[in-house]
């Protein structure tokens, strides 16, 4: 064919040839990698990505990978999903690392997939959901997350090559993940782990793909590998033969589409104890309204400034883990019991499994004894103090029996069955019947959880605290909204509220000291309203403040400012900043800048700010959070604390710039660690002295990490034992956050028996996020069996209706003419009442002939117990130094004889005897604390 010889057509011919050449190259490249391009451009989005509480801390990595893929996607917030339409009408749904779905969300997901939707999930998908939800997800995904691998493993292709899936090398490599257990029917393994038995790493069905690692997290997998798998999976479903790739119309599905997390429901509050950043403690996030705010100056990343230290690595800097430090701590003590796993159980694990089951049996018996003794005393054998759907609550445990058709018809039978299983586990392990041992263990746990008395009052006077987080305050929006929250908390027996007052450098109230009130709350003073609302309900209100952490990259996203904005305090005073050894204000892998505790101006600012809070507002206490340095790992070359003032002061003391020393110089390094630790210690002492001069009755508490002391000082320079011994603080609130009670107990053990805490009271923290309601009750029962004075719940945003009903039943307020004492406010009254409850239990077991004692021994026991009761009651009625002396002497004598009197009982019921001894120890601690309060008068 001949073409016209004019320039116009010649240009068109050249242009078309270029297009064909480019297209040919694209096809050649794609054929080499066997990956089709993800469709994007002007087409409608085909992918919906779910943002949730569990993946909020990983969202930066997830969104970075998505944006490099070339796929057009939308983001939805899991919190907003209630029905089928809320999942949207895009063809493919991606659940990256979402561990908790509600029953309604799971049912809606099943309906959505029946309309032709295709599902991709990664990580322990749904593993923290209720049993029924997990079962449904198992069918939707073609399998379930079995267990985490102990370390990094190689992903390699499945032995059977399957059509329609790419097999290029980009899909395979080193990954840290878990074993996916496939269903028997309709599920294919696309990739396997290069480990024993080659378990599945990726499984697929016609309508779903399940990736066995936390997609989007650098500590789990490389970005290239993540991208390759998502590309391959999306293209597989987009190019499937019709009608498999067609989506039926979903009525009511929202047409809106955004890739902005804030636009779909930004994230609110953060973890108690000051953790919220990557590499620190878990933040429990929740949506808050997006409001227009004035943007602070768009500053660049504050890593290299005139006052910042010059970069000088101490060694090879390893990237910090994306897991929160509090979760790393939990994982260090965890012992997972994986159903149906036949992995060998070593001797230490066998002992731990048996001990955990015996402890749970003890907690169940202890709870029932307390209820029975109280009911007998007041003549209310079956009084229900609150309305609760007991059967619904017990269904959480998914009760099964040891054999088909077997029924547990009474509490006694249930306990006997659980005890028999506990005794049988060592034999099963000795026979190498590991799978059955695990199954029996889980059955016993479920049976026991069903036996907790969740419908009757069990609590004694105790500190029942909750962290009321910024996100929840913002959502309340007004005094009326806040009143609803306080009504709920008061009804459940909560008596102490840690109210988030200073967060990320912003105050929640209009301050004359701080630079800026939180922009989400301008025009309202929530602190003033909260104090009034709490006191009207006989609750205490403690202002919860961030101390040295003074900014938050995640909060910047919420208020729509530059992610690297250091917060209003450091924006105004850059010389106050602290730095790591590489010159970064925010440590690598974390999200918060910190103030330099050695800077006199920093200390003066904080002292003035906290004095404003406790003098302007009638708060009952002040809680210090982030009272430490950021997390460090000196052996990995990550250290922190090189602020301008710190470097100058240390150099003046030692003649050495701390930037020029390393852990390889132990003597100098120890001096540097001690110097930083003392900056925190001295600030706590200074603050305590100054505030108590203004408010003698102020309660000072600290939210702290329960790491062993040496490790804690090395990593975050937080030596709270010193603060307690000196009397600087009243309450130590360790963040013992764990997903089950056995882990909680292991975290608590290092400090629970400590003799180094002076008169301070211990109030362990319990994280409600992802805890089943009955699991939360189990942790509370452990707290009540330990020598502590109460608990603190993180956080109000996780305080659901089911938990509220449980608390109303078991610890809710009883209508009476007297108010129940709070231990940190009325320690002597609390001690007397708690001792009376102990006597009721002893009376009950004696009357029921459950204590094998001769008649004379029983008489001696009752006489000694009565002497102590009289002394404690007299002290509670009219406290004085002389009465305190008598009470302490009586308690010491009784404690010394108690183990002798219980020598037979401890053989058959050692757990209950330890509980009684712990409760006596609690009374001793209350007397010690009360002595300090007397001195403060």
JOMOMO-V611457 format. One record per backbone hydrogen bond with DSSP energy under -1.0 kcal/mol. CO is the residue of the C=O (numbers start at 1). NH is the residue of the N-H. E is the energy in kcal/mol with one decimal. If there is no record, write none. Layout:
co->CO nh->NH e->E
co->CO nh->NH e->E
//
This chain:
co->6 nh->10 e->-1.8
co->7 nh->11 e->-2.6
co->8 nh->12 e->-1.8
co->9 nh->13 e->-2.3
co->10 nh->14 e->-2.2
co->11 nh->15 e->-2.4
co->12 nh->16 e->-2.5
co->13 nh->17 e->-2.1
co->14 nh->18 e->-2.1
co->15 nh->19 e->-1.9
co->16 nh->20 e->-2.4
co->17 nh->21 e->-2.3
co->18 nh->22 e->-2.7
co->19 nh->23 e->-2.8
co->20 nh->24 e->-2.6
co->21 nh->25 e->-2.3
co->22 nh->26 e->-2.4
co->23 nh->27 e->-2.6
co->24 nh->28 e->-2.5
co->25 nh->29 e->-2.7
co->26 nh->30 e->-2.8
co->27 nh->31 e->-2.4
co->28 nh->32 e->-1.8
co->29 nh->33 e->-1.7
co->30 nh->34 e->-1.5
co->30 nh->35 e->-1.2
co->40 nh->43 e->-1.8
co->46 nh->92 e->-2.1
co->47 nh->74 e->-2.2
co->48 nh->94 e->-3.3
co->49 nh->76 e->-2.3
co->51 nh->78 e->-3.1
co->55 nh->58 e->-1.0
co->56 nh->59 e->-1.1
co->58 nh->62 e->-1.9
co->59 nh->63 e->-3.2
co->60 nh->64 e->-2.3
co->61 nh->65 e->-1.8
co->62 nh->66 e->-2.1
co->63 nh->67 e->-2.4
co->66 nh->69 e->-1.0
co->72 nh->46 e->-1.4
co->72 nh->47 e->-1.0
co->74 nh->49 e->-3.3
co->76 nh->51 e->-3.1
co->77 nh->80 e->-1.6
co->78 nh->81 e->-1.7
co->84 nh->87 e->-1.5
co->85 nh->88 e->-1.7
co->91 nh->118 e->-2.6
co->92 nh->48 e->-2.6
co->93 nh->120 e->-2.9
co->94 nh->50 e->-2.2
co->95 nh->122 e->-1.9
co->98 nh->126 e->-2.2
co->99 nh->128 e->-2.4
co->102 nh->106 e->-2.4
co->103 nh->107 e->-2.5
co->104 nh->108 e->-2.2
co->105 nh->109 e->-2.1
co->106 nh->110 e->-2.1
co->107 nh->111 e->-2.1
co->108 nh->112 e->-2.4
co->109 nh->113 e->-2.4
co->110 nh->114 e->-1.6
co->112 nh->117 e->-1.4
co->113 nh->116 e->-1.6
co->115 nh->248 e->-3.0
co->118 nh->93 e->-3.0
co->119 nh->209 e->-2.1
co->120 nh->95 e->-3.1
co->121 nh->211 e->-3.1
co->122 nh->97 e->-1.1
co->123 nh->125 e->-2.7
co->124 nh->127 e->-2.2
co->126 nh->129 e->-1.8
co->130 nh->134 e->-2.4
co->131 nh->135 e->-2.1
co->132 nh->136 e->-1.9
co->133 nh->137 e->-2.7
co->134 nh->138 e->-2.0
co->135 nh->139 e->-1.4
co->136 nh->140 e->-1.9
co->137 nh->141 e->-2.8
co->138 nh->142 e->-1.2
co->142 nh->183 e->-2.7
co->144 nh->181 e->-3.3
co->147 nh->179 e->-2.6
co->153 nh->175 e->-3.1
co->154 nh->194 e->-2.8
co->156 nh->192 e->-2.7
co->162 nh->165 e->-1.2
co->168 nh->171 e->-1.7
co->169 nh->172 e->-2.0
co->173 nh->155 e->-2.8
co->175 nh->153 e->-3.2
co->177 nh->149 e->-2.7
co->179 nh->146 e->-3.4
co->181 nh->144 e->-1.8
co->188 nh->204 e->-2.6
co->190 nh->158 e->-1.3
co->191 nh->201 e->-2.8
co->191 nh->202 e->-1.7
co->192 nh->156 e->-2.7
co->193 nh->195 e->-2.1
co->195 nh->198 e->-2.5
co->199 nh->193 e->-2.9
co->200 nh->180 e->-2.3
co->201 nh->212 e->-2.5
co->202 nh->190 e->-2.5
co->202 nh->191 e->-1.3
co->203 nh->210 e->-3.1
co->204 nh->188 e->-2.5
co->207 nh->119 e->-2.4
co->208 nh->205 e->-3.0
co->209 nh->121 e->-2.4
co->210 nh->203 e->-1.9
co->211 nh->123 e->-1.4
co->211 nh->213 e->-1.1
co->212 nh->178 e->-2.6
co->213 nh->123 e->-1.2
co->213 nh->215 e->-1.3
co->214 nh->217 e->-1.3
co->217 nh->220 e->-1.7
co->217 nh->221 e->-2.2
co->220 nh->176 e->-2.7
co->222 nh->226 e->-2.3
co->223 nh->227 e->-2.8
co->224 nh->228 e->-2.3
co->225 nh->229 e->-2.2
co->226 nh->230 e->-2.2
co->227 nh->231 e->-2.7
co->228 nh->232 e->-2.4
co->229 nh->233 e->-2.4
co->230 nh->234 e->-2.8
co->231 nh->235 e->-2.6
co->232 nh->236 e->-1.9
co->233 nh->237 e->-1.8
co->234 nh->238 e->-2.3
co->235 nh->239 e->-2.2
co->241 nh->244 e->-1.8
co->243 nh->246 e->-2.0
co->250 nh->253 e->-1.6
co->258 nh->75 e->-2.9
co->260 nh->264 e->-1.2
co->262 nh->265 e->-1.0
co->262 nh->266 e->-1.1
co->277 nh->280 e->-2.4
co->283 nh->285 e->-1.0
co->286 nh->268 e->-3.0
co->297 nh->299 e->-1.4
co->301 nh->303 e->-2.5
co->324 nh->328 e->-2.2
co->325 nh->329 e->-2.3
co->326 nh->330 e->-1.5
co->327 nh->331 e->-2.6
co->328 nh->332 e->-1.4
co->330 nh->333 e->-1.5
co->338 nh->341 e->-1.6
co->346 nh->350 e->-2.4
co->347 nh->351 e->-2.3
co->348 nh->352 e->-2.2
co->349 nh->353 e->-2.7
co->350 nh->354 e->-2.2
co->351 nh->355 e->-2.6
co->352 nh->356 e->-2.7
co->353 nh->357 e->-1.9
co->354 nh->358 e->-2.4
co->355 nh->359 e->-2.5
co->356 nh->360 e->-2.1
co->357 nh->361 e->-2.3
co->358 nh->362 e->-2.2
co->359 nh->363 e->-2.4
co->360 nh->364 e->-2.4
co->361 nh->365 e->-2.4
co->362 nh->366 e->-2.6
co->363 nh->367 e->-2.5
co->364 nh->368 e->-2.2
co->365 nh->369 e->-2.2
co->366 nh->370 e->-2.1
co->367 nh->371 e->-2.0
co->368 nh->372 e->-2.6
co->369 nh->373 e->-2.8
co->370 nh->374 e->-2.0
co->371 nh->375 e->-2.6
co->372 nh->376 e->-2.4
co->373 nh->377 e->-1.8
co->374 nh->378 e->-2.0
co->375 nh->380 e->-2.2
co->388 nh->390 e->-1.6
co->389 nh->393 e->-2.2
co->390 nh->394 e->-2.7
co->391 nh->395 e->-1.4
co->393 nh->396 e->-1.3
co->394 nh->397 e->-1.6
co->395 nh->398 e->-1.6
co->403 nh->406 e->-1.9
co->410 nh->414 e->-2.3
co->411 nh->415 e->-2.4
co->412 nh->416 e->-2.3
co->413 nh->417 e->-2.7
co->414 nh->418 e->-2.4
co->415 nh->419 e->-2.4
co->416 nh->420 e->-2.3
co->417 nh->421 e->-1.9
co->418 nh->422 e->-2.4
co->419 nh->423 e->-2.1
co->420 nh->424 e->-1.4
co->421 nh->425 e->-1.6
co->424 nh->428 e->-2.1
co->425 nh->429 e->-2.4
co->426 nh->430 e->-2.4
co->427 nh->431 e->-1.8
co->428 nh->433 e->-2.9
co->429 nh->432 e->-1.8
co->432 nh->434 e->-1.3
co->433 nh->437 e->-1.9
co->434 nh->438 e->-2.3
co->435 nh->439 e->-2.4
co->436 nh->440 e->-2.9
co->437 nh->441 e->-2.2
co->438 nh->442 e->-2.4
co->439 nh->443 e->-2.3
co->440 nh->444 e->-2.6
co->441 nh->445 e->-2.1
co->442 nh->446 e->-2.2
co->443 nh->447 e->-2.5
co->444 nh->448 e->-2.5
co->445 nh->449 e->-2.6
co->446 nh->450 e->-1.4
co->448 nh->451 e->-1.8
co->449 nh->452 e->-1.1
co->452 nh->454 e->-1.7
co->463 nh->791 e->-2.7
co->464 nh->495 e->-2.0
co->464 nh->496 e->-1.7
co->465 nh->793 e->-2.4
co->466 nh->498 e->-2.6
co->467 nh->796 e->-2.8
co->468 nh->500 e->-2.3
co->469 nh->473 e->-1.9
co->470 nh->474 e->-2.9
co->471 nh->475 e->-2.2
co->472 nh->476 e->-1.7
co->473 nh->477 e->-1.6
co->478 nh->482 e->-2.4
co->479 nh->483 e->-2.4
co->480 nh->484 e->-1.4
co->481 nh->485 e->-1.2
co->482 nh->486 e->-2.3
co->483 nh->487 e->-2.4
co->484 nh->488 e->-1.9
co->485 nh->489 e->-2.4
co->486 nh->490 e->-2.6
co->487 nh->491 e->-2.1
co->488 nh->492 e->-1.1
co->489 nh->494 e->-1.8
co->490 nh->493 e->-1.6
co->495 nh->540 e->-2.9
co->496 nh->466 e->-1.6
co->497 nh->542 e->-3.1
co->498 nh->468 e->-2.9
co->499 nh->544 e->-3.2
co->501 nh->508 e->-2.5
co->502 nh->546 e->-1.6
co->503 nh->506 e->-2.3
co->506 nh->503 e->-2.7
co->507 nh->518 e->-3.2
co->516 nh->507 e->-1.5
co->518 nh->521 e->-2.3
co->521 nh->524 e->-1.3
co->525 nh->529 e->-1.6
co->526 nh->530 e->-2.9
co->527 nh->531 e->-2.3
co->528 nh->532 e->-1.6
co->529 nh->533 e->-2.7
co->530 nh->534 e->-2.6
co->531 nh->535 e->-2.2
co->532 nh->536 e->-2.0
co->534 nh->537 e->-1.0
co->534 nh->539 e->-2.7
co->535 nh->538 e->-1.5
co->540 nh->497 e->-2.4
co->541 nh->620 e->-2.9
co->541 nh->621 e->-1.0
co->542 nh->499 e->-2.8
co->543 nh->623 e->-3.3
co->544 nh->501 e->-3.3
co->544 nh->502 e->-1.4
co->545 nh->625 e->-2.6
co->548 nh->595 e->-2.8
co->552 nh->556 e->-1.8
co->553 nh->557 e->-1.4
co->554 nh->558 e->-1.6
co->555 nh->559 e->-2.2
co->556 nh->561 e->-2.5
co->562 nh->565 e->-2.2
co->567 nh->571 e->-2.0
co->568 nh->572 e->-1.3
co->569 nh->573 e->-1.8
co->573 nh->576 e->-2.0
co->574 nh->577 e->-1.5
co->576 nh->596 e->-2.2
co->579 nh->641 e->-2.4
co->579 nh->642 e->-2.3
co->580 nh->583 e->-1.8
co->581 nh->312 e->-1.9
co->584 nh->580 e->-2.3
co->587 nh->590 e->-2.2
co->591 nh->553 e->-2.5
co->593 nh->550 e->-2.1
co->594 nh->578 e->-2.1
co->596 nh->599 e->-1.9
co->599 nh->603 e->-2.1
co->600 nh->604 e->-2.3
co->601 nh->605 e->-2.2
co->602 nh->606 e->-2.5
co->603 nh->607 e->-2.6
co->604 nh->608 e->-2.3
co->605 nh->609 e->-2.4
co->606 nh->610 e->-2.7
co->607 nh->611 e->-2.0
co->608 nh->612 e->-1.9
co->609 nh->613 e->-1.7
co->610 nh->614 e->-2.2
co->611 nh->615 e->-1.5
co->612 nh->616 e->-2.5
co->613 nh->617 e->-1.6
co->617 nh->619 e->-1.7
co->620 nh->699 e->-2.0
co->621 nh->543 e->-2.5
co->622 nh->701 e->-2.4
co->623 nh->545 e->-2.9
co->624 nh->703 e->-2.3
co->625 nh->547 e->-2.4
co->626 nh->548 e->-1.7
co->626 nh->628 e->-1.8
co->633 nh->636 e->-1.6
co->633 nh->638 e->-2.1
co->634 nh->637 e->-1.5
co->636 nh->318 e->-1.3
co->638 nh->633 e->-2.5
co->639 nh->581 e->-1.7
co->643 nh->647 e->-2.6
co->644 nh->648 e->-1.9
co->645 nh->649 e->-2.6
co->646 nh->650 e->-2.6
co->647 nh->651 e->-2.2
co->648 nh->652 e->-1.8
co->649 nh->653 e->-1.9
co->650 nh->654 e->-2.5
co->651 nh->655 e->-2.4
co->657 nh->660 e->-2.6
co->658 nh->661 e->-1.4
co->662 nh->665 e->-2.4
co->665 nh->669 e->-3.0
co->666 nh->670 e->-2.3
co->667 nh->671 e->-1.7
co->668 nh->672 e->-2.2
co->669 nh->673 e->-2.5
co->670 nh->674 e->-2.7
co->671 nh->675 e->-2.6
co->672 nh->676 e->-2.1
co->673 nh->677 e->-2.4
co->674 nh->678 e->-2.5
co->675 nh->679 e->-1.2
co->676 nh->680 e->-1.2
co->677 nh->681 e->-2.5
co->678 nh->682 e->-2.7
co->679 nh->683 e->-1.3
co->680 nh->684 e->-2.2
co->681 nh->685 e->-2.1
co->682 nh->686 e->-2.5
co->683 nh->687 e->-2.9
co->684 nh->688 e->-2.5
co->685 nh->689 e->-2.3
co->686 nh->690 e->-2.3
co->687 nh->691 e->-2.7
co->688 nh->692 e->-2.1
co->689 nh->693 e->-1.2
co->691 nh->695 e->-3.1
co->695 nh->698 e->-1.7
co->699 nh->622 e->-2.4
co->700 nh->730 e->-3.2
co->700 nh->731 e->-1.6
co->701 nh->624 e->-2.7
co->702 nh->733 e->-2.6
co->704 nh->735 e->-2.6
co->708 nh->712 e->-2.7
co->709 nh->713 e->-2.5
co->710 nh->714 e->-1.9
co->711 nh->715 e->-2.2
co->712 nh->716 e->-3.0
co->716 nh->629 e->-2.4
co->719 nh->722 e->-1.2
co->720 nh->724 e->-2.1
co->721 nh->725 e->-2.6
co->722 nh->726 e->-2.3
co->723 nh->728 e->-2.1
co->730 nh->761 e->-2.7
co->731 nh->702 e->-1.7
co->732 nh->763 e->-2.8
co->733 nh->704 e->-1.8
co->734 nh->736 e->-1.8
co->734 nh->765 e->-2.8
co->735 nh->737 e->-1.8
co->740 nh->744 e->-2.0
co->741 nh->745 e->-2.6
co->742 nh->746 e->-1.9
co->743 nh->747 e->-2.4
co->744 nh->748 e->-2.1
co->745 nh->749 e->-1.8
co->748 nh->751 e->-1.2
co->748 nh->752 e->-2.3
co->751 nh->754 e->-1.4
co->757 nh->760 e->-1.9
co->761 nh->732 e->-2.8
co->762 nh->789 e->-1.7
co->764 nh->792 e->-2.1
co->766 nh->794 e->-2.9
co->768 nh->771 e->-2.3
co->772 nh->776 e->-2.2
co->773 nh->777 e->-2.0
co->774 nh->778 e->-1.9
co->775 nh->779 e->-1.8
co->776 nh->780 e->-2.1
co->777 nh->781 e->-2.4
co->778 nh->782 e->-1.9
co->779 nh->783 e->-2.2
co->780 nh->784 e->-2.3
co->781 nh->785 e->-1.1
co->783 nh->786 e->-1.1
co->786 nh->788 e->-2.2
co->789 nh->463 e->-2.8
co->791 nh->465 e->-2.5
co->792 nh->766 e->-2.8
co->793 nh->467 e->-2.5
co->794 nh->768 e->-3.1
co->795 nh->798 e->-1.8
co->796 nh->799 e->-1.6
co->798 nh->800 e->-1.5
co->800 nh->804 e->-2.2
co->801 nh->805 e->-2.3
co->802 nh->806 e->-2.0
co->803 nh->807 e->-2.5
co->804 nh->808 e->-2.4
co->805 nh->809 e->-1.9
co->806 nh->810 e->-2.1
co->807 nh->811 e->-2.9
co->810 nh->458 e->-2.9
co->810 nh->459 e->-2.0
co->822 nh->825 e->-1.9
co->822 nh->826 e->-3.5
co->826 nh->830 e->-2.2
co->827 nh->831 e->-2.3
co->828 nh->832 e->-2.1
co->829 nh->833 e->-2.2
co->830 nh->834 e->-2.6
co->831 nh->835 e->-2.1
co->832 nh->836 e->-2.0
co->833 nh->837 e->-1.8
co->834 nh->838 e->-1.6
co->835 nh->839 e->-2.3
co->836 nh->840 e->-1.9
co->837 nh->841 e->-1.7
co->838 nh->842 e->-2.2
co->839 nh->843 e->-2.7
co->840 nh->844 e->-2.3
co->841 nh->845 e->-2.4
co->842 nh->846 e->-2.0
co->843 nh->847 e->-2.5
co->844 nh->848 e->-1.7
co->845 nh->850 e->-3.7
co->846 nh->849 e->-1.5
co->851 nh->853 e->-2.2
co->854 nh->858 e->-2.3
co->855 nh->859 e->-2.2
co->856 nh->860 e->-2.4
co->857 nh->861 e->-2.7
co->858 nh->862 e->-2.6
co->859 nh->863 e->-2.2
co->860 nh->864 e->-2.4
co->861 nh->865 e->-2.4
co->862 nh->866 e->-2.1
co->863 nh->867 e->-1.9
co->864 nh->868 e->-1.8
co->865 nh->869 e->-2.1
co->866 nh->870 e->-2.5
co->867 nh->871 e->-1.9
co->868 nh->872 e->-2.4
co->869 nh->873 e->-2.4
co->870 nh->874 e->-2.2
co->871 nh->875 e->-1.9
co->872 nh->876 e->-2.3
co->873 nh->877 e->-2.2
co->874 nh->878 e->-1.9
co->880 nh->884 e->-2.1
co->881 nh->885 e->-1.9
co->882 nh->886 e->-1.9
co->883 nh->887 e->-2.4
co->884 nh->888 e->-2.6
co->885 nh->889 e->-2.0
co->886 nh->890 e->-2.5
co->887 nh->891 e->-2.3
co->888 nh->892 e->-2.4
co->889 nh->893 e->-2.2
co->890 nh->894 e->-2.3
co->891 nh->895 e->-2.7
co->892 nh->896 e->-2.0
co->893 nh->897 e->-1.3
co->894 nh->898 e->-1.5
co->897 nh->901 e->-2.5
co->898 nh->902 e->-1.7
co->900 nh->903 e->-1.4
co->902 nh->906 e->-2.5
co->905 nh->909 e->-2.7
co->909 nh->913 e->-1.7
co->910 nh->914 e->-2.3
co->911 nh->915 e->-2.2
co->912 nh->916 e->-2.4
co->913 nh->917 e->-2.3
co->914 nh->918 e->-2.6
co->915 nh->919 e->-2.3
co->916 nh->920 e->-1.9
co->917 nh->921 e->-2.2
co->918 nh->922 e->-2.1
co->919 nh->923 e->-1.8
co->920 nh->924 e->-2.1
co->921 nh->925 e->-2.3
co->922 nh->926 e->-2.3
co->923 nh->927 e->-2.1
co->924 nh->928 e->-2.1
co->925 nh->929 e->-2.6
co->926 nh->930 e->-2.8
co->927 nh->931 e->-2.0
co->928 nh->932 e->-1.3
co->929 nh->933 e->-2.0
co->930 nh->934 e->-2.2
co->931 nh->935 e->-1.7
co->932 nh->936 e->-1.3
//
